[in-house]
Amino acid sequence: MTYKFKCKDVGMNCKFEFKGANSEDEALTLAKTHAEKAHGVKELSPDLADKVKKAIKKE
Ligand SMILES: [Zn+2]
């Protein structure tokens, strides 16, 4: 089982996506790193973290 994420599923106008993360934790870390680099988000608010978690899909 791997995990995938599309930034646009969080409501961003952004084409970033990845798949093949080995765990939900890894996917969350990748999403956080992207949010920081691309969107200037230093720390995810609980609300945003929740949206990110919902946007992470198993495949
Ligand atoms: Zn993005």
N, CA, C, O and the ligand as a Tripos MOL2 file, in Angstrom:
@<TRIPOS>MOLECULE
protein
  237   235    60     0     0
PROTEIN
NO_CHARGES

@<TRIPOS>ATOM
      1 N           0.8420   -1.2020    0.0000 N.3       1 MET1
      2 CA          0.0000    0.0000    0.0000 C.3       1 MET1
      3 C           0.8760    1.2510    0.0000 C.2       1 MET1
      4 O           1.7880    1.3780    0.8170 O.2       1 MET1
      5 N           0.5980    2.1570   -0.9070 N.am      2 THR2
      6 CA          1.3300    3.4340   -0.9320 C.3       2 THR2
      7 C           0.3350    4.5920   -0.8170 C.2       2 THR2
      8 O          -0.8790    4.4170   -0.9300 O.2       2 THR2
      9 N           0.8850    5.7480   -0.5930 N.am      3 TYR3
     10 CA          0.0660    6.9320   -0.3520 C.3       3 TYR3
     11 C           0.3670    8.0010   -1.3860 C.2       3 TYR3
     12 O           1.5170    8.1960   -1.7810 O.2       3 TYR3
     13 N          -0.6750    8.6880   -1.8190 N.am      4 LYS4
     14 CA         -0.4850    9.7560   -2.8020 C.3       4 LYS4
     15 C          -1.1740   11.0290   -2.3190 C.2       4 LYS4
     16 O          -2.0330   11.0070   -1.4370 O.2       4 LYS4
     17 N          -0.7710   12.1100   -2.9170 N.am      5 PHE5
     18 CA         -1.2620   13.4200   -2.4740 C.3       5 PHE5
     19 C          -1.2510   14.3830   -3.6450 C.2       5 PHE5
     20 O          -0.2970   14.4270   -4.4220 O.2       5 PHE5
     21 N          -2.3250   15.1550   -3.7630 N.am      6 LYS6
     22 CA         -2.3610   16.2380   -4.7440 C.3       6 LYS6
     23 C          -2.6150   17.5360   -4.0070 C.2       6 LYS6
     24 O          -3.5690   17.6610   -3.2390 O.2       6 LYS6
     25 N          -1.7430   18.4970   -4.2540 N.am      7 CYS7
     26 CA         -1.8810   19.7730   -3.5540 C.3       7 CYS7
     27 C          -3.2300   20.4170   -3.8540 C.2       7 CYS7
     28 O          -3.8110   21.0630   -2.9820 O.2       7 CYS7
     29 N          -3.7260   20.2540   -5.0550 N.am      8 LYS8
     30 CA         -4.9980   20.8950   -5.3940 C.3       8 LYS8
     31 C          -6.1670   20.3320   -4.5840 C.2       8 LYS8
     32 O          -7.1950   20.9940   -4.4430 O.2       8 LYS8
     33 N          -6.0180   19.1250   -4.0530 N.am      9 ASP9
     34 CA         -7.0630   18.5540   -3.2000 C.3       9 ASP9
     35 C          -7.1750   19.2850   -1.8640 C.2       9 ASP9
     36 O          -8.1690   19.1380   -1.1520 O.2       9 ASP9
     37 N          -6.1590   20.0680   -1.5290 N.am     10 VAL10
     38 CA         -6.2290   20.8840   -0.3180 C.3      10 VAL10
     39 C          -6.8560   22.2470   -0.6370 C.2      10 VAL10
     40 O          -7.1100   23.0570    0.2540 O.2      10 VAL10
     41 N          -7.0940   22.4700   -1.9230 N.am     11 GLY11
     42 CA         -7.7260   23.7250   -2.3180 C.3      11 GLY11
     43 C          -6.7470   24.7520   -2.8570 C.2      11 GLY11
     44 O          -7.0890   25.9190   -3.0430 O.2      11 GLY11
     45 N          -5.5000   24.2920   -3.1080 N.am     12 MET12
     46 CA         -4.4960   25.1940   -3.6560 C.3      12 MET12
     47 C          -4.5530   25.1470   -5.1800 C.2      12 MET12
     48 O          -4.8770   24.1190   -5.7760 O.2      12 MET12
     49 N          -4.2350   26.2720   -5.7900 N.am     13 ASN13
     50 CA         -4.0980   26.3110   -7.2390 C.3      13 ASN13
     51 C          -2.6620   25.9230   -7.5750 C.2      13 ASN13
     52 O          -1.8210   26.7780   -7.8530 O.2      13 ASN13
     53 N          -2.4020   24.6330   -7.5450 N.am     14 CYS14
     54 CA         -1.0330   24.1240   -7.5720 C.3      14 CYS14
     55 C          -1.0320   22.7400   -8.1860 C.2      14 CYS14
     56 O          -1.9130   21.9250   -7.9130 O.2      14 CYS14
     57 N          -0.0340   22.4790   -9.0200 N.am     15 LYS15
     58 CA          0.0000   21.2010   -9.7370 C.3      15 LYS15
     59 C           0.8390   20.1430   -9.0220 C.2      15 LYS15
     60 O           0.9910   19.0260   -9.5160 O.2      15 LYS15
     61 N           1.3850   20.5010   -7.8530 N.am     16 PHE16
     62 CA          2.2430   19.5340   -7.1610 C.3      16 PHE16
     63 C           1.4740   18.2770   -6.7670 C.2      16 PHE16
     64 O           0.3620   18.3500   -6.2450 O.2      16 PHE16
     65 N           2.0720   17.1510   -7.0200 N.am     17 GLU17
     66 CA          1.5090   15.8980   -6.5310 C.3      17 GLU17
     67 C           2.6290   14.8730   -6.3910 C.2      17 GLU17
     68 O           3.6700   14.9790   -7.0410 O.2      17 GLU17
     69 N           2.4040   13.8920   -5.5460 N.am     18 PHE18
     70 CA          3.3440   12.7790   -5.4920 C.3      18 PHE18
     71 C           2.5600   11.5170   -5.2320 C.2      18 PHE18
     72 O           1.4230   11.5520   -4.7620 O.2      18 PHE18
     73 N           3.1800   10.4130   -5.5440 N.am     19 LYS19
     74 CA          2.6270    9.1320   -5.1180 C.3      19 LYS19
     75 C           3.7560    8.2030   -4.7540 C.2      19 LYS19
     76 O           4.9220    8.4890   -5.0270 O.2      19 LYS19
     77 N           3.4130    7.0890   -4.1360 N.am     20 GLY20
     78 CA          4.4350    6.1150   -3.8010 C.3      20 GLY20
     79 C           5.0530    6.2920   -2.4260 C.2      20 GLY20
     80 O           6.0190    5.6090   -2.0860 O.2      20 GLY20
     81 N           4.4960    7.2200   -1.6190 N.am     21 ALA21
     82 CA          4.9900    7.3210   -0.2380 C.3      21 ALA21
     83 C           4.6480    6.0200    0.4860 C.2      21 ALA21
     84 O           3.5820    5.4420    0.2710 O.2      21 ALA21
     85 N           5.5550    5.5680    1.3400 N.am     22 ASN22
     86 CA          5.3940    4.2490    1.9610 C.3      22 ASN22
     87 C           4.5380    4.2460    3.2100 C.2      22 ASN22
     88 O           4.0910    3.1900    3.6600 O.2      22 ASN22
     89 N           4.3100    5.4130    3.7690 N.am     23 SER23
     90 CA          3.4790    5.4850    4.9650 C.3      23 SER23
     91 C           2.7560    6.8260    4.9770 C.2      23 SER23
     92 O           3.1230    7.7530    4.2550 O.2      23 SER23
     93 N           1.7240    6.9110    5.8100 N.am     24 GLU24
     94 CA          0.9930    8.1670    5.9210 C.3      24 GLU24
     95 C           1.9060    9.2580    6.4920 C.2      24 GLU24
     96 O           1.8270   10.4250    6.1080 O.2      24 GLU24
     97 N           2.7730    8.8420    7.4200 N.am     25 ASP25
     98 CA          3.7350    9.7860    7.9990 C.3      25 ASP25
     99 C           4.6720   10.3620    6.9430 C.2      25 ASP25
    100 O           4.9370   11.5630    6.9080 O.2      25 ASP25
    101 N           5.1630    9.4760    6.0870 N.am     26 GLU26
    102 CA          6.0620    9.9280    5.0310 C.3      26 GLU26
    103 C           5.3260   10.8860    4.0930 C.2      26 GLU26
    104 O           5.8680   11.9160    3.6930 O.2      26 GLU26
    105 N           4.0920   10.5370    3.7480 N.am     27 ALA27
    106 CA          3.2930   11.3960    2.8710 C.3      27 ALA27
    107 C           3.0670   12.7610    3.5140 C.2      27 ALA27
    108 O           3.1440   13.7920    2.8460 O.2      27 ALA27
    109 N           2.7920   12.7550    4.8010 N.am     28 LEU28
    110 CA          2.5560   14.0100    5.5210 C.3      28 LEU28
    111 C           3.8200   14.8760    5.5230 C.2      28 LEU28
    112 O           3.7580   16.0920    5.3400 O.2      28 LEU28
    113 N           4.9570   14.2260    5.7310 N.am     29 THR29
    114 CA          6.2280   14.9550    5.7170 C.3      29 THR29
    115 C           6.5030   15.5640    4.3440 C.2      29 THR29
    116 O           6.9190   16.7180    4.2420 O.2      29 THR29
    117 N           6.2670   14.7800    3.2870 N.am     30 LEU30
    118 CA          6.4760   15.2940    1.9260 C.3      30 LEU30
    119 C           5.5490   16.4720    1.6480 C.2      30 LEU30
    120 O           5.9580   17.4660    1.0480 O.2      30 LEU30
    121 N           4.3110   16.3540    2.0830 N.am     31 ALA31
    122 CA          3.3400   17.4300    1.8680 C.3      31 ALA31
    123 C           3.7480   18.6840    2.6450 C.2      31 ALA31
    124 O           3.6350   19.8000    2.1380 O.2      31 ALA31
    125 N           4.2190   18.4910    3.8720 N.am     32 LYS32
    126 CA          4.6540   19.6270    4.7000 C.3      32 LYS32
    127 C           5.8530   20.3330    4.0710 C.2      32 LYS32
    128 O           5.9090   21.5620    4.0140 O.2      32 LYS32
    129 N           6.8180   19.5250    3.5960 N.am     33 THR33
    130 CA          8.0070   20.0900    2.9610 C.3      33 THR33
    131 C           7.6180   20.9160    1.7350 C.2      33 THR33
    132 O           8.1540   22.0000    1.5030 O.2      33 THR33
    133 N           6.6840   20.3870    0.9650 N.am     34 HIS34
    134 CA          6.2190   21.1200   -0.2090 C.3      34 HIS34
    135 C           5.5160   22.4140    0.2040 C.2      34 HIS34
    136 O           5.7560   23.4690   -0.3850 O.2      34 HIS34
    137 N           4.6660   22.3350    1.1940 N.am     35 ALA35
    138 CA          3.9170   23.5160    1.6430 C.3      35 ALA35
    139 C           4.8740   24.6160    2.0910 C.2      35 ALA35
    140 O           4.6480   25.8000    1.8400 O.2      35 ALA35
    141 N           5.9430   24.2010    2.7560 N.am     36 GLU36
    142 CA          6.9190   25.1740    3.2400 C.3      36 GLU36
    143 C           7.6790   25.8210    2.0820 C.2      36 GLU36
    144 O           7.8230   27.0420    2.0230 O.2      36 GLU36
    145 N           8.1620   24.9790    1.1600 N.am     37 LYS37
    146 CA          8.9770   25.4930    0.0510 C.3      37 LYS37
    147 C           8.1530   26.2700   -0.9610 C.2      37 LYS37
    148 O           8.5690   27.3330   -1.4220 O.2      37 LYS37
    149 N           6.9890   25.7430   -1.3050 N.am     38 ALA38
    150 CA          6.2210   26.3200   -2.4090 C.3      38 ALA38
    151 C           5.2270   27.3780   -1.9490 C.2      38 ALA38
    152 O           4.9050   28.3010   -2.6980 O.2      38 ALA38
    153 N           4.7450   27.2440   -0.7270 N.am     39 HIS39
    154 CA          3.6600   28.1260   -0.2900 C.3      39 HIS39
    155 C           4.0170   28.9410    0.9510 C.2      39 HIS39
    156 O           3.1800   29.6760    1.4750 O.2      39 HIS39
    157 N           5.2540   28.8110    1.4170 N.am     40 GLY40
    158 CA          5.6920   29.6200    2.5500 C.3      40 GLY40
    159 C           5.0090   29.2770    3.8570 C.2      40 GLY40
    160 O           4.9580   30.0970    4.7730 O.2      40 GLY40
    161 N           4.4730   28.0420    3.9460 N.am     41 VAL41
    162 CA          3.8080   27.6140    5.1730 C.3      41 VAL41
    163 C           4.8510   27.0200    6.1260 C.2      41 VAL41
    164 O           5.3500   25.9190    5.8940 O.2      41 VAL41
    165 N           5.1740   27.7390    7.1780 N.am     42 LYS42
    166 CA          6.2130   27.2670    8.1080 C.3      42 LYS42
    167 C           5.6980   26.1260    8.9780 C.2      42 LYS42
    168 O           6.4190   25.1680    9.2560 O.2      42 LYS42
    169 N           4.4730   26.2380    9.3930 N.am     43 GLU43
    170 CA          3.8950   25.2040   10.2480 C.3      43 GLU43
    171 C           2.4240   25.0420    9.8730 C.2      43 GLU43
    172 O           1.6990   26.0250    9.7220 O.2      43 GLU43
    173 N           1.9960   23.7930    9.7260 N.am     44 LEU44
    174 CA          0.6010   23.5630    9.3670 C.3      44 LEU44
    175 C          -0.2960   23.8410   10.5730 C.2      44 LEU44
    176 O          -0.0580   23.3330   11.6690 O.2      44 LEU44
    177 N          -1.3160   24.6410   10.3580 N.am     45 SER45
    178 CA         -2.3130   24.8140   11.4110 C.3      45 SER45
    179 C          -3.0890   23.5030   11.5420 C.2      45 SER45
    180 O          -3.1180   22.7090   10.6020 O.2      45 SER45
    181 N          -3.7190   23.2680   12.6960 N.am     46 PRO46
    182 CA         -4.4950   22.0230   12.8580 C.3      46 PRO46
    183 C          -5.5240   21.8570   11.7440 C.2      46 PRO46
    184 O          -5.7610   20.7470   11.2660 O.2      46 PRO46
    185 N          -6.1310   22.9650   11.3370 N.am     47 ASP47
    186 CA         -7.1310   22.9400   10.2690 C.3      47 ASP47
    187 C          -6.5150   22.4870    8.9410 C.2      47 ASP47
    188 O          -7.0710   21.6450    8.2350 O.2      47 ASP47
    189 N          -5.3670   23.0620    8.6240 N.am     48 LEU48
    190 CA         -4.6960   22.7220    7.3700 C.3      48 LEU48
    191 C          -4.1440   21.2920    7.4210 C.2      48 LEU48
    192 O          -4.2170   20.5540    6.4390 O.2      48 LEU48
    193 N          -3.5990   20.9180    8.5620 N.am     49 ALA49
    194 CA         -3.0830   19.5550    8.7180 C.3      49 ALA49
    195 C          -4.1990   18.5380    8.4830 C.2      49 ALA49
    196 O          -3.9830   17.4870    7.8790 O.2      49 ALA49
    197 N          -5.3830   18.8670    8.9660 N.am     50 ASP50
    198 CA         -6.5440   18.0020    8.7740 C.3      50 ASP50
    199 C          -6.8970   17.8760    7.2900 C.2      50 ASP50
    200 O          -7.1900   16.7840    6.8010 O.2      50 ASP50
    201 N          -6.8640   19.0100    6.5810 N.am     51 LYS51
    202 CA         -7.1450   18.9930    5.1320 C.3      51 LYS51
    203 C          -6.1120   18.1610    4.3900 C.2      51 LYS51
    204 O          -6.4440   17.4000    3.4810 O.2      51 LYS51
    205 N          -4.8500   18.3150    4.7910 N.am     52 VAL52
    206 CA         -3.7780   17.5630    4.1430 C.3      52 VAL52
    207 C          -3.9780   16.0770    4.3720 C.2      52 VAL52
    208 O          -3.8480   15.2760    3.4470 O.2      52 VAL52
    209 N          -4.2960   15.7100    5.6090 N.am     53 LYS53
    210 CA         -4.5240   14.2820    5.9170 C.3      53 LYS53
    211 C          -5.6500   13.7040    5.0850 C.2      53 LYS53
    212 O          -5.5760   12.5670    4.6210 O.2      53 LYS53
    213 N          -6.7130   14.5100    4.8980 N.am     54 LYS54
    214 CA         -7.8420   14.0300    4.1040 C.3      54 LYS54
    215 C          -7.4750   13.9230    2.6320 C.2      54 LYS54
    216 O          -8.0400   13.1090    1.9010 O.2      54 LYS54
    217 N          -6.5200   14.7530    2.1970 N.am     55 ALA55
    218 CA         -6.1180   14.7430    0.7860 C.3      55 ALA55
    219 C          -5.1440   13.6090    0.4820 C.2      55 ALA55
    220 O          -4.9370   13.2620   -0.6800 O.2      55 ALA55
    221 N          -4.5480   13.0340    1.5230 N.am     56 ILE56
    222 CA         -3.6490   11.8930    1.3260 C.3      56 ILE56
    223 C          -4.4870   10.6400    1.1060 C.2      56 ILE56
    224 O          -5.2990   10.2600    1.9490 O.2      56 ILE56
    225 N          -4.2730   10.0110   -0.0390 N.am     57 LYS57
    226 CA         -5.1010    8.8440   -0.3780 C.3      57 LYS57
    227 C          -4.2320    7.5940   -0.4920 C.2      57 LYS57
    228 O          -3.1020    7.6320   -0.9800 O.2      57 LYS57
    229 N          -4.8000    6.4950   -0.0270 N.am     58 LYS58
    230 CA         -4.1280    5.2060   -0.1940 C.3      58 LYS58
    231 C          -4.3330    4.7040   -1.6050 C.2      58 LYS58
    232 O          -5.3650    4.9580   -2.2260 O.2      58 LYS58
    233 N          -3.3350    3.9860   -2.1080 N.am     59 GLU59
    234 CA         -3.5640    3.3260   -3.3990 C.3      59 GLU59
    235 C          -2.8060    2.0090   -3.4540 C.2      59 GLU59
    236 O          -2.8700    1.3020   -4.4600 O.2      59 GLU59
    237 ZN          1.3100   23.1920   -3.6720 Zn       60 ZN60
@<TRIPOS>BOND
     1     1     2 1
     2     2     3 1
     3     3     4 2
     4     3     5 am
     5     5     6 1
     6     6     7 1
     7     7     8 2
     8     7     9 am
     9     9    10 1
    10    10    11 1
    11    11    12 2
    12    11    13 am
    13    13    14 1
    14    14    15 1
    15    15    16 2
    16    15    17 am
    17    17    18 1
    18    18    19 1
    19    19    20 2
    20    19    21 am
    21    21    22 1
    22    22    23 1
    23    23    24 2
    24    23    25 am
    25    25    26 1
    26    26    27 1
    27    27    28 2
    28    27    29 am
    29    29    30 1
    30    30    31 1
    31    31    32 2
    32    31    33 am
    33    33    34 1
    34    34    35 1
    35    35    36 2
    36    35    37 am
    37    37    38 1
    38    38    39 1
    39    39    40 2
    40    39    41 am
    41    41    42 1
    42    42    43 1
    43    43    44 2
    44    43    45 am
    45    45    46 1
    46    46    47 1
    47    47    48 2
    48    47    49 am
    49    49    50 1
    50    50    51 1
    51    51    52 2
    52    51    53 am
    53    53    54 1
    54    54    55 1
    55    55    56 2
    56    55    57 am
    57    57    58 1
    58    58    59 1
    59    59    60 2
    60    59    61 am
    61    61    62 1
    62    62    63 1
    63    63    64 2
    64    63    65 am
    65    65    66 1
    66    66    67 1
    67    67    68 2
    68    67    69 am
    69    69    70 1
    70    70    71 1
    71    71    72 2
    72    71    73 am
    73    73    74 1
    74    74    75 1
    75    75    76 2
    76    75    77 am
    77    77    78 1
    78    78    79 1
    79    79    80 2
    80    79    81 am
    81    81    82 1
    82    82    83 1
    83    83    84 2
    84    83    85 am
    85    85    86 1
    86    86    87 1
    87    87    88 2
    88    87    89 am
    89    89    90 1
    90    90    91 1
    91    91    92 2
    92    91    93 am
    93    93    94 1
    94    94    95 1
    95    95    96 2
    96    95    97 am
    97    97    98 1
    98    98    99 1
    99    99   100 2
   100    99   101 am
   101   101   102 1
   102   102   103 1
   103   103   104 2
   104   103   105 am
   105   105   106 1
   106   106   107 1
   107   107   108 2
   108   107   109 am
   109   109   110 1
   110   110   111 1
   111   111   112 2
   112   111   113 am
   113   113   114 1
   114   114   115 1
   115   115   116 2
   116   115   117 am
   117   117   118 1
   118   118   119 1
   119   119   120 2
   120   119   121 am
   121   121   122 1
   122   122   123 1
   123   123   124 2
   124   123   125 am
   125   125   126 1
   126   126   127 1
   127   127   128 2
   128   127   129 am
   129   129   130 1
   130   130   131 1
   131   131   132 2
   132   131   133 am
   133   133   134 1
   134   134   135 1
   135   135   136 2
   136   135   137 am
   137   137   138 1
   138   138   139 1
   139   139   140 2
   140   139   141 am
   141   141   142 1
   142   142   143 1
   143   143   144 2
   144   143   145 am
   145   145   146 1
   146   146   147 1
   147   147   148 2
   148   147   149 am
   149   149   150 1
   150   150   151 1
   151   151   152 2
   152   151   153 am
   153   153   154 1
   154   154   155 1
   155   155   156 2
   156   155   157 am
   157   157   158 1
   158   158   159 1
   159   159   160 2
   160   159   161 am
   161   161   162 1
   162   162   163 1
   163   163   164 2
   164   163   165 am
   165   165   166 1
   166   166   167 1
   167   167   168 2
   168   167   169 am
   169   169   170 1
   170   170   171 1
   171   171   172 2
   172   171   173 am
   173   173   174 1
   174   174   175 1
   175   175   176 2
   176   175   177 am
   177   177   178 1
   178   178   179 1
   179   179   180 2
   180   179   181 am
   181   181   182 1
   182   182   183 1
   183   183   184 2
   184   183   185 am
   185   185   186 1
   186   186   187 1
   187   187   188 2
   188   187   189 am
   189   189   190 1
   190   190   191 1
   191   191   192 2
   192   191   193 am
   193   193   194 1
   194   194   195 1
   195   195   196 2
   196   195   197 am
   197   197   198 1
   198   198   199 1
   199   199   200 2
   200   199   201 am
   201   201   202 1
   202   202   203 1
   203   203   204 2
   204   203   205 am
   205   205   206 1
   206   206   207 1
   207   207   208 2
   208   207   209 am
   209   209   210 1
   210   210   211 1
   211   211   212 2
   212   211   213 am
   213   213   214 1
   214   214   215 1
   215   215   216 2
   216   215   217 am
   217   217   218 1
   218   218   219 1
   219   219   220 2
   220   219   221 am
   221   221   222 1
   222   222   223 1
   223   223   224 2
   224   223   225 am
   225   225   226 1
   226   226   227 1
   227   227   228 2
   228   227   229 am
   229   229   230 1
   230   230   231 1
   231   231   232 2
   232   231   233 am
   233   233   234 1
   234   234   235 1
   235   235   236 2
@<TRIPOS>SUBSTRUCTURE
     1 MET1         2 RESIDUE 1 A MET
     2 THR2         6 RESIDUE 1 A THR
     3 TYR3        10 RESIDUE 1 A TYR
     4 LYS4        14 RESIDUE 1 A LYS
     5 PHE5        18 RESIDUE 1 A PHE
     6 LYS6        22 RESIDUE 1 A LYS
     7 CYS7        26 RESIDUE 1 A CYS
     8 LYS8        30 RESIDUE 1 A LYS
     9 ASP9        34 RESIDUE 1 A ASP
    10 VAL10       38 RESIDUE 1 A VAL
    11 GLY11       42 RESIDUE 1 A GLY
    12 MET12       46 RESIDUE 1 A MET
    13 ASN13       50 RESIDUE 1 A ASN
    14 CYS14       54 RESIDUE 1 A CYS
    15 LYS15       58 RESIDUE 1 A LYS
    16 PHE16       62 RESIDUE 1 A PHE
    17 GLU17       66 RESIDUE 1 A GLU
    18 PHE18       70 RESIDUE 1 A PHE
    19 LYS19       74 RESIDUE 1 A LYS
    20 GLY20       78 RESIDUE 1 A GLY
    21 ALA21       82 RESIDUE 1 A ALA
    22 ASN22       86 RESIDUE 1 A ASN
    23 SER23       90 RESIDUE 1 A SER
    24 GLU24       94 RESIDUE 1 A GLU
    25 ASP25       98 RESIDUE 1 A ASP
    26 GLU26      102 RESIDUE 1 A GLU
    27 ALA27      106 RESIDUE 1 A ALA
    28 LEU28      110 RESIDUE 1 A LEU
    29 THR29      114 RESIDUE 1 A THR
    30 LEU30      118 RESIDUE 1 A LEU
    31 ALA31      122 RESIDUE 1 A ALA
    32 LYS32      126 RESIDUE 1 A LYS
    33 THR33      130 RESIDUE 1 A THR
    34 HIS34      134 RESIDUE 1 A HIS
    35 ALA35      138 RESIDUE 1 A ALA
    36 GLU36      142 RESIDUE 1 A GLU
    37 LYS37      146 RESIDUE 1 A LYS
    38 ALA38      150 RESIDUE 1 A ALA
    39 HIS39      154 RESIDUE 1 A HIS
    40 GLY40      158 RESIDUE 1 A GLY
    41 VAL41      162 RESIDUE 1 A VAL
    42 LYS42      166 RESIDUE 1 A LYS
    43 GLU43      170 RESIDUE 1 A GLU
    44 LEU44      174 RESIDUE 1 A LEU
    45 SER45      178 RESIDUE 1 A SER
    46 PRO46      182 RESIDUE 1 A PRO
    47 ASP47      186 RESIDUE 1 A ASP
    48 LEU48      190 RESIDUE 1 A LEU
    49 ALA49      194 RESIDUE 1 A ALA
    50 ASP50      198 RESIDUE 1 A ASP
    51 LYS51      202 RESIDUE 1 A LYS
    52 VAL52      206 RESIDUE 1 A VAL
    53 LYS53      210 RESIDUE 1 A LYS
    54 LYS54      214 RESIDUE 1 A LYS
    55 ALA55      218 RESIDUE 1 A ALA
    56 ILE56      222 RESIDUE 1 A ILE
    57 LYS57      226 RESIDUE 1 A LYS
    58 LYS58      230 RESIDUE 1 A LYS
    59 GLU59      234 RESIDUE 1 A GLU
    60 ZN60       237 GROUP 0 **** ****
